[in-house]
Amino acid sequence: MTVTVRDLRPDARADLEGFARVRRAALPFILVTPDSLAHDLTQLHPDAHYRPLVAVADGEVTGTAQVHLTHESAEPGQGNLNVYVHPEHTRRGAGTLLVRAAEEHLAAHGATRLLSWVLDEPGNRAFAGRHGYRASRSAHFLRLDLANATLPPLQDPPPGVELRPASDFAADPRPLFELDAETTADEPSDVDTEFTDYEAWLAETWRHPLFSAELTTVALVDGRPAAFSAARADGGTRYATGMTGTARAHRGRGLAKLAKNDSLHRACAAGYTEAFTGNDTGNEPMMAINTWFGYEICGTEVRYVRALG
């Protein structure tokens, strides 16, 4: 069986469905749909040099790679490649071909440091090591069975605090952009990220087909956004929270927990039965919040890093 690697074709539904199928099989904790893939391909900032790749065998997509530069970083040359092969098609050369093509693309666009998330499993870690990558930080995937969970009861916000859905900001989402930028800057990461381009944020985050403004909850203090829990949903049964954070001036008041609890209740009422989230292993305060809600670890990824000469 001959394996070939090529670009994902945004106008080919079979490519998009094949890419999504492989990602769901290899990484079932992440929400992905053909529409979300098409959106990323057409809306990510040009400076990201985003290039999704597929490995194909006998006309079937068996492996995928998401490849891009971290253009929001003040430090240039940070490249990202996340390679996933369908569990039924490993050890046939697809992963190596995808890594080679991804590295060539990133190097051609000035990358000097490559970062890749790798599932914390012996075979995956050994694969990364053979290609010259070294282990760095790690992060957990967590799952909550919303269909059978007993969520903490909704609490009345303290005086001066109001909980509202992000959809209330549809006419002017800029205050949410500013809050997202502040909290993202403080998130544990191998690469410092700065959100400075409002129009890019609108295209990549606010208008993303998986983003749910109705399920995203914002905590306002004296009328200004102070904390939020951003939600994504696949339109079926799966819901996920991405960034949950609080502005620096309001931390330590439990606002993020209030926002996340409200969002979870909204998702449950809307009929979603599975909730997913991610947690840096060193972020103990957020891990404690997720454990309090009843989330359980369902997988772990390790960030691997390689310097280019």
C-alpha positions as CSV (number, residue, x, y, z in Angstrom):
1,M,0.0,0.0,0.0
2,T,1.6,3.3,-1.1
3,V,1.1,6.3,1.1
4,T,1.3,9.8,-0.3
5,V,1.1,13.2,1.4
6,R,-0.5,16.3,-0.1
7,D,-2.4,19.4,0.9
8,L,-5.9,19.2,2.3
9,R,-8.3,20.4,-0.5
10,P,-10.8,22.8,1.0
11,D,-13.3,22.3,-1.9
12,A,-13.2,18.5,-1.6
13,R,-15.8,17.3,1.0
14,A,-14.2,13.9,1.0
15,D,-10.9,15.4,2.2
16,L,-12.6,17.4,4.9
17,E,-14.6,14.5,6.2
18,G,-11.6,12.2,6.0
19,F,-9.5,14.7,8.0
20,A,-12.2,15.0,10.6
21,R,-12.6,11.3,10.8
22,V,-8.9,10.7,11.5
23,R,-8.8,13.4,14.1
24,R,-11.8,12.0,16.0
25,A,-10.4,8.5,15.9
26,A,-6.9,9.5,17.1
27,L,-7.9,12.3,19.4
28,P,-11.6,11.9,20.5
29,F,-11.3,14.6,23.1
30,I,-11.2,17.5,20.6
31,L,-14.2,18.9,18.7
32,V,-13.6,19.0,14.9
33,T,-16.0,19.0,12.0
34,P,-15.6,19.4,8.2
35,D,-17.0,22.9,8.5
36,S,-14.5,23.9,11.2
37,L,-11.6,22.6,9.1
38,A,-12.8,24.6,6.1
39,H,-13.1,27.7,8.2
40,D,-9.6,27.4,9.6
41,L,-8.2,26.9,6.2
42,T,-9.8,30.0,4.8
43,Q,-9.8,32.3,7.8
44,L,-6.5,31.9,9.6
45,H,-4.2,34.9,9.3
46,P,-1.9,34.8,6.3
47,D,1.1,35.2,8.6
48,A,0.3,31.8,10.1
49,H,1.2,30.1,6.8
50,Y,-1.4,27.5,7.8
51,R,-1.0,24.3,5.7
52,P,-3.1,21.3,6.7
53,L,-1.8,18.0,5.2
54,V,-3.3,14.6,4.6
55,A,-1.7,11.2,4.2
56,V,-3.6,9.1,1.6
57,A,-3.5,5.4,1.0
58,D,-5.7,3.7,-1.6
59,G,-7.8,6.9,-1.9
60,E,-8.5,7.1,1.9
61,V,-7.2,9.7,4.3
62,T,-5.3,7.9,6.9
63,G,-3.2,10.6,8.5
64,T,-3.3,14.4,9.1
65,A,-1.1,17.3,10.1
66,Q,-2.0,20.8,11.2
67,V,1.0,23.0,10.4
68,H,1.3,26.7,11.1
69,L,3.5,29.5,12.6
70,T,2.5,31.2,15.8
71,H,2.1,34.6,14.3
72,E,0.7,36.1,17.5
73,S,4.0,35.6,19.3
74,A,6.4,38.5,19.9
75,E,9.2,35.9,19.3
76,P,9.4,35.0,15.6
77,G,10.1,31.6,14.2
78,Q,7.8,29.5,16.3
79,G,6.4,26.6,14.2
80,N,3.7,24.1,15.1
81,L,3.0,20.7,13.7
82,N,0.5,18.3,15.1
83,V,0.5,15.0,13.4
84,Y,-2.2,12.3,13.9
85,V,-2.6,9.0,12.1
86,H,-5.7,6.8,12.3
87,P,-5.1,4.1,14.9
88,E,-5.8,1.4,12.3
89,H,-3.1,2.8,9.9
90,T,-0.1,3.4,12.1
91,R,3.4,2.0,11.4
92,R,2.9,2.3,7.6
93,G,5.0,5.4,7.1
94,A,2.3,8.1,7.1
95,G,3.5,9.8,10.2
96,T,7.1,10.2,9.0
97,L,6.0,11.5,5.6
98,L,3.7,14.1,7.3
99,V,6.5,15.2,9.7
100,R,8.9,15.6,6.9
101,A,6.5,17.7,4.7
102,A,5.5,19.8,7.7
103,E,9.1,20.6,8.8
104,E,10.0,21.5,5.2
105,H,7.1,23.9,5.0
106,L,7.8,25.6,8.4
107,A,11.5,25.9,7.7
108,A,10.8,27.5,4.4
109,H,8.8,30.2,6.2
110,G,11.5,31.0,8.8
111,A,10.7,28.6,11.6
112,T,13.6,28.0,14.0
113,R,11.8,26.2,16.7
114,L,9.2,23.5,16.2
115,L,6.6,22.5,18.7
116,S,4.3,19.5,18.5
117,W,1.6,18.0,20.9
118,V,2.1,14.2,21.2
119,L,-0.2,11.8,23.0
120,D,1.4,10.5,26.2
121,E,1.7,6.9,25.0
122,P,4.9,5.0,24.6
123,G,4.6,4.6,20.8
124,N,3.8,8.3,20.2
125,R,6.6,9.5,22.5
126,A,9.1,7.1,20.9
127,F,8.1,8.4,17.5
128,A,8.8,12.0,18.5
129,G,12.1,11.1,20.0
130,R,13.2,9.4,16.8
131,H,12.6,12.5,14.9
132,G,14.7,14.7,17.2
133,Y,12.1,16.2,19.5
134,R,12.5,16.5,23.3
135,A,9.7,16.4,25.8
136,S,8.5,19.7,27.5
137,R,5.3,20.5,29.4
138,S,2.2,18.4,29.4
139,A,-1.6,18.9,29.5
140,H,-4.6,16.8,30.3
141,F,-7.8,16.2,28.4
142,L,-10.8,16.0,30.7
143,R,-14.3,14.7,30.2
144,L,-17.6,15.1,32.1
145,D,-20.6,12.9,31.5
146,L,-23.2,15.7,31.2
147,A,-26.0,13.2,30.7
148,N,-25.6,11.7,34.1
149,A,-23.7,14.4,36.0
150,T,-25.1,16.3,39.0
151,L,-23.8,19.8,38.4
152,P,-23.3,22.1,41.3
153,P,-26.4,24.2,41.7
154,L,-26.4,27.7,40.2
155,Q,-25.5,30.4,42.6
156,D,-26.5,34.0,42.8
157,P,-23.6,36.2,41.8
158,P,-22.2,38.5,44.5
159,P,-23.3,42.1,44.5
160,G,-22.0,44.0,41.5
161,V,-21.5,40.8,39.5
162,E,-23.8,39.8,36.6
163,L,-23.6,36.6,34.4
164,R,-24.6,37.0,30.7
165,P,-24.1,35.0,27.6
166,A,-21.5,36.2,25.1
167,S,-24.3,36.5,22.5
168,D,-25.3,39.7,24.4
169,F,-22.1,41.2,23.0
170,A,-22.9,40.4,19.3
171,A,-23.1,44.1,18.4
172,D,-19.7,44.8,19.9
173,P,-17.5,41.9,20.9
174,R,-14.4,44.0,21.5
175,P,-14.6,43.9,25.3
176,L,-14.5,40.1,25.1
177,F,-11.5,40.3,22.8
178,E,-9.7,42.5,25.3
179,L,-10.5,40.0,28.1
180,D,-9.4,37.1,26.0
181,A,-6.2,38.8,25.2
182,E,-5.4,39.5,28.8
183,T,-6.1,36.0,30.0
184,T,-4.4,34.3,27.1
185,A,-1.2,36.3,27.8
186,D,-1.1,34.7,31.3
187,E,-1.9,31.1,30.2
188,P,0.9,28.6,30.8
189,S,2.6,28.0,27.4
190,D,5.9,27.3,25.7
191,V,5.3,30.3,23.5
192,D,4.2,33.7,24.7
193,T,1.0,34.7,22.8
194,E,-0.3,38.3,22.3
195,F,-3.7,39.0,20.8
196,T,-3.4,42.4,19.2
197,D,-5.3,42.0,15.9
198,Y,-9.0,42.4,16.6
199,E,-10.1,41.7,13.1
200,A,-8.1,38.4,13.1
201,W,-9.7,37.5,16.4
202,L,-13.2,38.1,15.0
203,A,-12.4,35.8,12.0
204,E,-10.6,33.1,13.8
205,T,-12.5,32.9,17.2
206,W,-15.7,34.9,17.3
207,R,-17.0,33.6,13.9
208,H,-15.6,30.1,14.2
209,P,-18.3,27.6,13.4
210,L,-17.7,25.6,16.6
211,F,-17.8,28.7,18.9
212,S,-21.1,29.1,20.7
213,A,-21.8,32.6,21.9
214,E,-25.0,31.3,23.5
215,L,-23.2,28.8,25.7
216,T,-20.3,31.1,26.5
217,T,-20.8,32.8,29.8
218,V,-19.3,36.2,30.8
219,A,-19.1,37.5,34.3
220,L,-19.4,41.3,34.5
221,V,-18.2,43.4,37.4
222,D,-19.9,46.8,37.5
223,G,-20.9,46.3,33.9
224,R,-17.4,45.3,32.5
225,P,-16.4,41.8,31.5
226,A,-14.2,40.4,34.2
227,A,-14.2,36.6,33.6
228,F,-15.5,34.2,31.1
229,S,-15.8,30.5,30.0
230,A,-15.6,30.2,26.3
231,A,-17.7,27.3,24.8
232,R,-17.6,25.3,21.6
233,A,-20.2,22.9,20.4
234,D,-20.5,20.5,17.5
235,G,-24.2,20.9,17.0
236,G,-24.7,17.3,18.1
237,T,-24.0,16.0,21.6
238,R,-20.5,17.3,22.3
239,Y,-19.6,20.5,24.1
240,A,-16.2,21.9,25.2
241,T,-14.9,24.8,27.1
242,G,-11.6,26.3,25.8
243,M,-10.3,29.3,27.6
244,T,-11.8,30.0,31.1
245,G,-10.1,32.9,32.7
246,T,-10.4,36.1,34.8
247,A,-8.9,39.5,34.4
248,R,-6.0,40.1,36.7
249,A,-7.8,42.7,38.8
250,H,-10.6,40.3,39.7
251,R,-8.8,37.0,40.4
252,G,-9.3,35.1,43.6
253,R,-13.1,35.9,43.7
254,G,-14.4,32.7,42.2
255,L,-15.7,34.4,39.1
256,A,-14.3,31.8,36.6
257,K,-16.0,29.1,38.5
258,L,-19.3,31.0,38.4
259,A,-19.0,31.5,34.7
260,K,-18.1,27.9,33.9
261,N,-20.9,26.6,36.1
262,D,-23.4,28.8,34.3
263,S,-22.0,27.6,30.9
264,L,-22.3,24.0,31.9
265,H,-25.9,24.4,32.9
266,R,-26.7,26.1,29.6
267,A,-25.1,23.2,27.7
268,C,-27.0,20.6,29.7
269,A,-30.3,22.4,29.2
270,A,-29.5,22.6,25.4
271,G,-29.2,18.8,25.3
272,Y,-25.4,18.3,25.2
273,T,-24.4,15.0,26.8
274,E,-20.6,15.2,26.9
275,A,-18.4,18.0,28.1
276,F,-14.7,18.3,27.4
277,T,-12.0,20.7,28.5
278,G,-8.2,20.9,28.7
279,N,-5.9,21.6,31.6
280,D,-2.2,22.3,31.7
281,T,-0.8,19.8,34.3
282,G,0.9,22.7,36.2
283,N,-2.3,24.8,36.4
284,E,-3.4,23.4,39.8
285,P,-6.1,26.1,40.5
286,M,-7.9,25.3,37.2
287,M,-7.5,21.6,37.8
288,A,-9.1,21.9,41.2
289,I,-12.1,23.8,39.6
290,N,-12.5,21.1,36.9
291,T,-12.3,18.3,39.5
292,W,-15.0,20.1,41.6
293,F,-17.3,20.0,38.6
294,G,-16.7,16.3,38.2
295,Y,-14.4,16.2,35.2
296,E,-12.1,13.2,34.9
297,I,-8.8,12.9,33.0
298,C,-9.4,11.0,29.8
299,G,-6.1,11.6,28.1
300,T,-2.8,13.4,28.3
301,E,-0.6,15.2,25.7
302,V,3.1,16.1,26.0
303,R,4.5,19.1,24.1
304,Y,7.7,18.1,22.2
305,V,10.2,20.7,21.0
306,R,12.9,20.6,18.3
307,A,15.3,23.4,17.4
308,L,16.1,23.9,13.7
309,G,19.8,24.5,12.9
